[in-house]
């Protein structure tokens, strides 16, 4: 039983659940209804992954393969989708610029699929995806009428690697990792009304 890891996953589930709930209440503009739905779906998927992770660290070993698969999808596909949808709804980017961002953000995941085939080049490092996630948050900060929550979200996301760099026991490192992610998603949840107060269902 890894108590700190479980606690971190539970906090992450709560933060993601709040974000999915709030984004699910958005009244999207007619030109972007699908993107608020995809934003909600991406957050919900990552929350499901965190819930399965809590079971794993609580000692339910049967869910380990499922959790590993969900984690791979969450990192490679759902994190880029979450910020791609947020950029589409609030980022005010030209369509071609947004499309280029999306292709580059998904390139590591797409190249990992092709790299599994014989004779194909190695996969593109995930560092490209991570850099584009940071750029997406910077763009959202630029567009936000009030920037504190999104600035905090960016700072917490950048701090996530500390969980691997600090000399911590495995349980504490996992707990810190998930707490930092939970803080990021909670800060995003707090930022949504800054953009969309007029479009929230009362």
Secondary structure, 3 states (H helix, E strand, C coil): CCHHHHHHHHHHHHHHHHHHHHHHCECCCHHHHHHHHHHHHHHHHHHHHHHHHHHHHCCCHHHHHHHHHHHHHHHHHHHHHHHHHHHHHHCCCCHHHHHHHHHHHHHHHHHHHHHCCCCCCCCCCCHHHHHHHHHHHHHHHHHCCCCHHHHHHHHHHHHCCHHHHCCCCHHHHHHHHHHHHHHHHHHHHHHHHHHHHHHECC
